[in-house]
Amino acid sequence: MGLMSRQVACAVRFAVRLRGRRRGSTGFVGLRRRVVSWSLLAVLLALSGGEAVAAGGPFGWFAPAPAPAGWRHLTLPANGAVLSYPPSLTRIRSDPGSVSVERKDSKGDILAYLNATPQQGAEKLSTWPSFRVEHHLDENAISDRVLGKARLSFRGGAGSCLIDDYVTRVGHNSYREIACFVVGRHAGSVIIAAGSTSSWQTVAAELERAVSAYQAR
């Protein structure tokens, strides 16, 4: 568990204890406990970037940890961030400075896709979800529906993430993606984990594990 996650967990536990104790409290003591409890909840929201990450929610699977044994690793040349991926995916050609892997079905359709790219300049933690949606709609999507968004603590950095479904302008293909902008000590980068919506349930576990294993620098 990252530092931010531990801070949030401690704030939640303490706020819950105070809430339980204030039952039956009256006068100044009860008021003071209520003020402290609400203040801790405000701290909780600040630590999570204003968006609470609920267990079992869209990002309930996220648990930053090294990749399983046997997984492969690709390093971004510009900043040293590391993308880990299962051997079921194959490296493919990508834009200069980026790394990409994918898995296709027998018809050549993409089942699972992972990409890591250095920060291009306009990405920000505070505006990443809207930035990503606008990028899709400007480039190749006719629709984009956000399913969830959160601030997350990655290995080596802090990230802003969203999960969204979008339909491409060409071919009207439907995809789901996990898209995160992650800022490390030295640089920012973007990790994308995507797959067709029809096959998402069969690839989600591996893609989610890859996102959890992402190492910022």
C-alpha positions as CSV (number, residue, x, y, z in Angstrom):
1,M,0.0,0.0,0.0
2,G,1.4,3.4,-1.0
3,L,1.8,6.4,1.4
4,M,-1.3,8.1,0.1
5,S,-3.3,4.9,0.5
6,R,-2.1,4.4,4.1
7,Q,-3.0,8.0,4.9
8,V,-6.5,7.7,3.5
9,A,-7.1,4.4,5.3
10,C,-6.0,5.9,8.6
11,A,-8.2,9.0,8.1
12,V,-11.2,6.7,7.4
13,R,-10.6,4.5,10.5
14,F,-10.2,7.5,12.8
15,A,-13.2,9.3,11.4
16,V,-15.4,6.2,11.8
17,R,-14.2,5.8,15.5
18,L,-15.0,9.4,16.2
19,R,-18.4,9.1,14.6
20,G,-19.1,6.1,16.8
21,R,-18.0,7.8,20.0
22,R,-20.0,11.0,19.4
23,R,-23.3,9.1,19.8
24,G,-24.5,10.2,23.2
25,S,-22.0,13.1,23.4
26,T,-23.6,16.5,24.1
27,G,-22.5,20.1,24.4
28,F,-19.0,21.3,23.5
29,V,-17.3,17.9,23.5
30,G,-19.8,16.5,21.0
31,L,-19.5,19.5,18.8
32,R,-15.7,19.4,18.9
33,R,-15.8,15.7,17.8
34,R,-18.1,16.5,15.0
35,V,-15.8,19.2,13.8
36,V,-12.8,16.9,13.9
37,S,-14.7,14.2,12.1
38,W,-15.7,16.4,9.3
39,S,-12.2,17.9,9.1
40,L,-10.8,14.4,8.6
41,L,-13.2,13.7,5.9
42,A,-12.1,16.8,4.1
43,V,-8.5,15.7,4.4
44,L,-9.5,12.3,3.0
45,L,-11.0,14.0,0.0
46,A,-7.9,16.1,-0.5
47,L,-5.6,13.1,-0.3
48,S,-7.6,11.3,-2.9
49,G,-7.7,14.3,-5.3
50,G,-11.4,14.9,-4.5
51,E,-12.5,11.6,-5.8
52,A,-12.8,8.7,-3.3
53,V,-11.7,5.3,-4.5
54,A,-14.2,2.9,-3.1
55,A,-13.3,-0.8,-2.7
56,G,-15.4,-2.8,-5.2
57,G,-15.9,0.3,-7.4
58,P,-14.5,0.8,-10.9
59,F,-10.9,0.8,-9.5
60,G,-11.4,-1.7,-6.7
61,W,-9.0,-4.0,-8.5
62,F,-6.1,-1.6,-8.3
63,A,-3.2,-2.7,-6.0
64,P,0.3,-1.4,-7.0
65,A,2.8,-4.3,-6.9
66,P,5.5,-5.8,-9.0
67,A,4.4,-7.9,-12.0
68,P,4.1,-11.7,-11.6
69,A,7.1,-13.9,-12.3
70,G,7.4,-14.7,-16.0
71,W,6.1,-11.3,-17.2
72,R,8.1,-9.2,-19.6
73,H,9.2,-5.6,-19.2
74,L,9.6,-2.7,-21.6
75,T,11.3,0.6,-20.6
76,L,10.5,4.0,-22.0
77,P,13.7,5.4,-23.4
78,A,13.0,9.0,-22.4
79,N,12.2,8.6,-18.7
80,G,12.8,5.0,-17.6
81,A,9.1,4.2,-16.8
82,V,8.5,0.4,-17.0
83,L,5.6,-1.3,-18.6
84,S,5.2,-5.0,-17.6
85,Y,3.1,-7.4,-19.6
86,P,2.1,-11.1,-19.7
87,P,3.8,-13.4,-22.3
88,S,0.4,-13.8,-24.0
89,L,0.9,-10.3,-25.5
90,T,3.4,-9.5,-28.3
91,R,5.4,-6.4,-28.8
92,I,4.4,-4.3,-31.8
93,R,5.8,-1.2,-33.6
94,S,4.7,2.0,-31.9
95,D,5.4,5.7,-32.1
96,P,9.0,6.9,-31.4
97,G,9.7,6.9,-27.7
98,S,6.6,4.7,-26.9
99,V,6.2,1.0,-26.3
100,S,3.2,-1.2,-27.2
101,V,2.1,-4.8,-27.0
102,E,-1.1,-6.5,-28.1
103,R,-3.0,-9.8,-28.5
104,K,-5.2,-10.5,-31.5
105,D,-7.8,-13.2,-32.2
106,S,-7.8,-15.6,-35.2
107,K,-9.5,-12.9,-37.4
108,G,-6.9,-10.3,-36.6
109,D,-9.0,-8.2,-34.3
110,I,-7.4,-6.7,-31.2
111,L,-8.3,-8.5,-28.0
112,A,-5.9,-6.7,-25.6
113,Y,-3.6,-3.8,-26.0
114,L,-1.0,-2.0,-23.7
115,N,0.9,1.1,-24.4
116,A,3.2,3.5,-22.5
117,T,4.1,6.9,-23.8
118,P,6.1,9.8,-22.4
119,Q,4.3,12.9,-21.4
120,Q,3.6,15.0,-24.6
121,G,3.3,18.3,-22.8
122,A,-0.4,19.1,-22.2
123,E,-1.3,16.4,-19.8
124,K,-2.1,17.3,-16.2
125,L,-3.3,15.2,-13.2
126,S,-6.1,17.7,-12.5
127,T,-7.6,17.6,-16.0
128,W,-6.5,14.2,-17.3
129,P,-10.0,12.5,-17.6
130,S,-11.5,15.4,-19.7
131,F,-8.2,15.7,-21.6
132,R,-8.4,12.0,-22.6
133,V,-12.0,12.1,-23.6
134,E,-11.5,15.3,-25.8
135,H,-8.5,13.6,-27.4
136,H,-10.7,10.6,-28.4
137,L,-13.4,12.7,-29.8
138,D,-10.9,14.9,-31.7
139,E,-9.0,12.0,-33.2
140,N,-11.0,8.9,-33.9
141,A,-14.1,8.4,-31.7
142,I,-17.8,9.3,-32.3
143,S,-18.7,8.7,-28.7
144,D,-17.0,8.3,-25.3
145,R,-18.6,7.3,-22.1
146,V,-16.7,7.6,-18.8
147,L,-17.3,4.7,-16.4
148,G,-15.1,5.8,-13.6
149,K,-12.2,8.1,-12.6
150,A,-9.9,8.3,-9.7
151,R,-6.5,9.5,-8.4
152,L,-4.3,6.5,-7.6
153,S,-0.9,5.9,-6.0
154,F,1.4,4.1,-8.5
155,R,4.7,2.5,-7.9
156,G,7.1,5.5,-8.0
157,G,4.5,8.1,-8.7
158,A,0.9,9.6,-8.5
159,G,-1.6,9.0,-11.2
160,S,-5.0,10.3,-12.5
161,C,-7.0,7.5,-14.3
162,L,-10.3,6.9,-16.0
163,I,-12.1,3.9,-17.4
164,D,-14.2,4.7,-20.5
165,D,-16.0,3.0,-23.4
166,Y,-15.6,4.6,-26.9
167,V,-16.7,3.9,-30.4
168,T,-14.3,4.5,-33.3
169,R,-15.3,6.7,-36.2
170,V,-13.9,4.3,-38.7
171,G,-15.4,0.8,-38.5
172,H,-17.6,1.7,-35.5
173,N,-15.5,-0.6,-33.3
174,S,-16.3,-0.5,-29.5
175,Y,-13.4,-0.5,-27.0
176,R,-13.0,-0.2,-23.3
177,E,-9.8,1.3,-21.9
178,I,-8.0,2.1,-18.6
179,A,-6.1,5.3,-19.3
180,C,-3.7,6.8,-16.7
181,F,-1.4,9.8,-16.6
182,V,1.3,9.1,-14.0
183,V,3.8,11.6,-12.7
184,G,7.0,10.1,-11.2
185,R,10.0,11.9,-9.5
186,H,11.6,12.8,-12.9
187,A,8.9,12.8,-15.6
188,G,5.3,12.0,-16.5
189,S,4.0,9.2,-18.7
190,V,0.7,7.7,-19.9
191,I,-0.3,4.0,-19.7
192,I,-3.2,2.7,-21.8
193,A,-4.8,-0.7,-21.3
194,A,-7.5,-1.4,-23.8
195,G,-9.6,-4.2,-25.3
196,S,-12.8,-4.7,-27.3
197,T,-15.9,-4.3,-25.1
198,S,-17.2,-7.7,-26.3
199,S,-14.1,-9.6,-25.0
200,W,-13.3,-7.3,-22.0
201,Q,-14.2,-9.9,-19.4
202,T,-11.7,-12.3,-20.8
203,V,-8.7,-9.9,-20.8
204,A,-9.6,-7.5,-18.0
205,A,-7.7,-9.3,-15.2
206,E,-4.4,-9.2,-17.2
207,L,-4.8,-5.6,-18.3
208,E,-5.7,-4.5,-14.7
209,R,-2.7,-6.3,-13.4
210,A,-0.4,-4.6,-15.9
211,V,-1.8,-1.2,-14.8
212,S,-1.2,-2.1,-11.2
213,A,2.4,-3.1,-12.0
214,Y,3.3,0.1,-13.9
215,Q,6.5,1.6,-12.6
216,A,7.0,5.4,-12.8
217,R,10.4,7.1,-12.6
